[in-house]
Amino acid sequence: MLPPRFPINKELAVILGALLLLLFISPVAGWWSTPAMGWLTPYALWLLVILGATLIYRRDDSDEP
Amino acid sequence: MSHELATLFAAGLIYLILLFLVAYATDRGILPSRWAAHPLTYTLSIGVYATSWTYYGSVGYAAHNGLLFLTIYLGATLAFILSPVLLKPILRVSREYQLTSLADLLAFRYRSQAAGVLVTLFMLLGTMPYIALQIRAVTESLQVLSNEVPSNTIALVFCGTLILFGVLFGTRHISPREKHRGLVVAIAFESLIKLVVLLLIGGYAVFRVFGGPQGIDDWLAANPQALEALYRPVNESPWSALVFLSFAAAFLLPRQFHMLFAENLDARGLRTATWAVPTFLLLLNLSIPVILWAGQKLQLGINPDYFVLGITLADGPSWLSLLAFIGGLSAASAMVIVTSIALASMSLNHLLLPASYPDPAMNLYRWILWGRRLLIGLIIMAGYGFYAGLKHSQSLVELGLISFVAVAQFLPGIAGLLYWRRATRAGFVSGLLGGICVWSALLLAPLLYSSGVLITDMGVPRLVAMSGMNKWAFATFATLTVNGGLFVLVSMLTRQSPGENEAAHACCAELAVPLAGVVAAGSANEFRTLLAGTLGKEMADREVDQALNDLGMRPNERRSAELRRLRERIERNLSGLLGPQLAHIIVNRRLELDPEAKTALADSMRYVEERLEVSRSQLRGLSVELDNLRRLHRQILQDLPLGVCATDNRGQIVLWNLALEMMTGVDARQLIGTRLDKLPHPWDGLLAGFMRTAEDHAYRTELAVAGRPRWYNLHKAAYADPVVEGAGPSRPGMVMLIEDLTDLGNLEAELAHNDRLASVGRLAAGVAHEIGNPVTGIASLAQNLRHEEDPQVISQSIEDILAQTKRITDILRTLKGFSRGSRHLQQRETFALCQAVDDAVQLLKLTHKHDGIRFEASCPGDIVVTGNRQQLSQVLVNLLGNAADASQAGDRVDLLVRAAGNEAIVEVMDQGQGIPEELRETIFEPFYTTKPTGQGTGLGLSLSYKIIEDHNGTLTIDSQVGFGTRVIVTLPLQQPEPVYESLAHH
């Protein structure tokens, strides 16, 4: 008997994350978009998103097209 | 401070010459080729996304819309982060089917020339404002730097230079297999220039205008409205529409598609691009707020779009403002070059070639090359016309966003391509047409109205105002709602053609659809002849040769499966040259498929397996488990230490495992799809012959391989169709097992040989005695001869010596024949059984161990058998020896030979104690002996049994305790020829 597999993989996680980001980008923007946060905050958040995606894919050894 | 127009012109010209040199040095191999193939070069070439809109327009957009300028890059970041599920599948399809543009991709998926035409026309229309934007940015930057209005000639020279560059470095190869390395490196170089220059100007603003990072904080503290203006629009405007638009533009804009997919040298570069492109965009935008505030602090009083130039002019060194101009020039030129090359390829494949396909007598390669060159020029000049015809009332960003909304119309089609197999051509075309109509009404018409081309704005501004939405959000929502709605609705209401369905599966890559049909043409040469009618002889020859080379196929290939693959490869290669739809039509017309022929199982199996190998990473859930099971079963068959060969219902080989490869020395890849009778000699006769026989088993079949005899056991069975429920009579093919017995046979022969040597050892004393007697006789005769003078006596003595010598020779010959090496054991001959009987009795008489036993042999001379005489002698020696051992002095051992029907029967009888019932089975086991230690090996009877079995005979024992034992051996009187030999010559 083969072990059951949970049908969520990392690609799906990234798609869901991206959709959530797209849907909630405006409300989330309200949180950090105040002058008190400093002008570099959006860049720092942007960098965090890039780093997060890089971490998710860093062990992706799947075959290339 | 300002610059002379001539100085700026010269600086721009020098920069463009440098660009030419970079591309030239790469193409000529002066720059290392690994630079072109490096993932960072690929990443920087994708940086063509950042045009003069980014370079100049971002500051202007930030001035009016605050941090919303970042949305144009956040959407692109999102597209690259989603690369494994978005860009990677597109790259796979593009590379596999040699699709060089978005129009190719969509025309391929929806199997529609109309789709290709529509995409191309709309792309041309949607991209013209964008090209115009680049030309305008260059001329306006000249105006800012020189305080002079540049003449249209400068714009024309700029366009002319870009045409020259595009023609020289963008059309060096017409096949997508060969990449334009020079172009890629030059575009990457341009991206590097604009990044470095923008960071330099940002640094200049921070340290020179503000006096350091603390200066910015101080200025922002003194001017809180500046930071407020940056953040306020974020909370007032919806981000989603702009993020969405830039997400689509990041891979659908012609230049993006071209650099991402068409010029991709190594698929692994995309993995680096996943993080490197967003990082590049982040760095590019880091300076924008600082440059904006520096411009505000310096109160430049110019359009904020050109603050990048303004702050360097106001208070900077002249080299910096020249550098700023070069940065803008690089951003604009890269966009125009790549876009024109991409659009030229699209226009050629989907407009020019379908409309005016050239005469096959012409050199089609040259025609395509010059067609592309001409189109590059036309497209850039059309962009110039757009620039010259439009009033410059719109900001740079506005022009760019019009193009962004245009390319977003392809998103539904792409979604269908990647994830919705049900999507149809009618759905795509109607959706796109709907989207184009709404786009034209909402965005193009107002643009033309503001430029004076149209006399009415069609009430669009009022409509947008009524919606309460931002102009871009409204346009995005309206166009995509109409487009997507029609796409889904019409797709649900219409049916796909078989071609569409095939392409949908190829794009979605969820299922491997075998190549259906058999090509009517029977060889590669027929392909050439047939294709020459449309492509011309030269091109047909080159394309067939190229396809043969790609597949590593022999020119004389005739296997139907291989020809089907060749046909598909030719179509793919032509797709890269002529577009997928035209290539499909040409190949379908010229290389027709036989409608009656069905695809062989061998072809289907191989195709499915190849597809599974390529797309394994795309399998999910149960498919992965099933694929793992498939691999396990296949591996078990592959690694089975027996040769396994399976054929389909046409007798074509579908499986040829590793053991069989080793056994025959024939590679499975060359065999799959061929018939067994096409195997190399001698395997054709053996396997095809056995396959035709009614027998399911053939034992110890001899075959001469490389001049040496080898022996095989063959077994076969028909396998059931696993797909048909209940299987029943459905038998799609046969499976055959081939067991190589040669090594085992050699081992057995060695064992038998050792047994015989042991027998010889046991005979040694008797042999010495037997030879000693005549030698003694010869010696005394020779001594007597010294003194003998009577010729008669001398003559008699010589005769006696010769007689004694002959006796010795006979003894030695018998011994030698008995103890010959194992390599002779497989040789068969036809001989009188008496000869073997005589040999055996002679040997036994050599030993004096059985001196008290009488050996009585009765053997008619006409009983002839086929077999190995030496081995049969060995059997008789063993049986007579055992009988003698079991007998007492004075007993008799009888050996009777007779014929009964087709059999020769040999009986060896003794008058010994007999064999108890419980030992009758055990005595045939190897190394079992009832004799004292050192007097028997325990192998004699088991070897005798094996030898007789190998001669297709039987060996049985009939014994009664107290009355003696009778061993009965049967042998066939006639041995037929081996089965394979007769079949091999059918």
HADDOCK unambig.tbl for C-alpha pairs under 7 A between the chains (distance, minus, plus):
assign (segid A and resid 5 and name CA) (segid B and resid 621 and name CA) 6.49 0.50 0.50
assign (segid A and resid 7 and name CA) (segid B and resid 621 and name CA) 6.22 0.50 0.50
assign (segid A and resid 11 and name CA) (segid B and resid 85 and name CA) 6.56 0.50 0.50
assign (segid A and resid 14 and name CA) (segid B and resid 82 and name CA) 6.91 0.50 0.50
assign (segid A and resid 15 and name CA) (segid B and resid 82 and name CA) 6.79 0.50 0.50
assign (segid A and resid 18 and name CA) (segid B and resid 78 and name CA) 6.91 0.50 0.50
assign (segid A and resid 22 and name CA) (segid B and resid 240 and name CA) 6.07 0.50 0.50
assign (segid A and resid 25 and name CA) (segid B and resid 239 and name CA) 6.80 0.50 0.50
assign (segid A and resid 25 and name CA) (segid B and resid 240 and name CA) 6.97 0.50 0.50
assign (segid A and resid 26 and name CA) (segid B and resid 238 and name CA) 6.12 0.50 0.50
assign (segid A and resid 26 and name CA) (segid B and resid 239 and name CA) 5.76 0.50 0.50
assign (segid A and resid 29 and name CA) (segid B and resid 234 and name CA) 6.81 0.50 0.50
assign (segid A and resid 30 and name CA) (segid B and resid 235 and name CA) 5.87 0.50 0.50
assign (segid A and resid 33 and name CA) (segid B and resid 231 and name CA) 5.50 0.50 0.50
assign (segid A and resid 33 and name CA) (segid B and resid 234 and name CA) 6.83 0.50 0.50
assign (segid A and resid 34 and name CA) (segid B and resid 231 and name CA) 6.16 0.50 0.50
assign (segid A and resid 35 and name CA) (segid B and resid 227 and name CA) 5.79 0.50 0.50
assign (segid A and resid 35 and name CA) (segid B and resid 228 and name CA) 5.98 0.50 0.50
assign (segid A and resid 35 and name CA) (segid B and resid 231 and name CA) 6.63 0.50 0.50
assign (segid A and resid 50 and name CA) (segid B and resid 275 and name CA) 6.05 0.50 0.50
assign (segid A and resid 50 and name CA) (segid B and resid 278 and name CA) 6.92 0.50 0.50
assign (segid A and resid 53 and name CA) (segid B and resid 81 and name CA) 6.21 0.50 0.50
assign (segid A and resid 54 and name CA) (segid B and resid 275 and name CA) 6.13 0.50 0.50
assign (segid A and resid 62 and name CA) (segid B and resid 617 and name CA) 5.68 0.50 0.50
assign (segid A and resid 63 and name CA) (segid B and resid 617 and name CA) 6.13 0.50 0.50
assign (segid A and resid 64 and name CA) (segid B and resid 267 and name CA) 6.24 0.50 0.50
assign (segid A and resid 64 and name CA) (segid B and resid 268 and name CA) 6.71 0.50 0.50
assign (segid A and resid 65 and name CA) (segid B and resid 88 and name CA) 6.89 0.50 0.50
assign (segid A and resid 65 and name CA) (segid B and resid 91 and name CA) 6.84 0.50 0.50
assign (segid A and resid 65 and name CA) (segid B and resid 92 and name CA) 4.54 0.50 0.50
assign (segid A and resid 65 and name CA) (segid B and resid 267 and name CA) 6.40 0.50 0.50
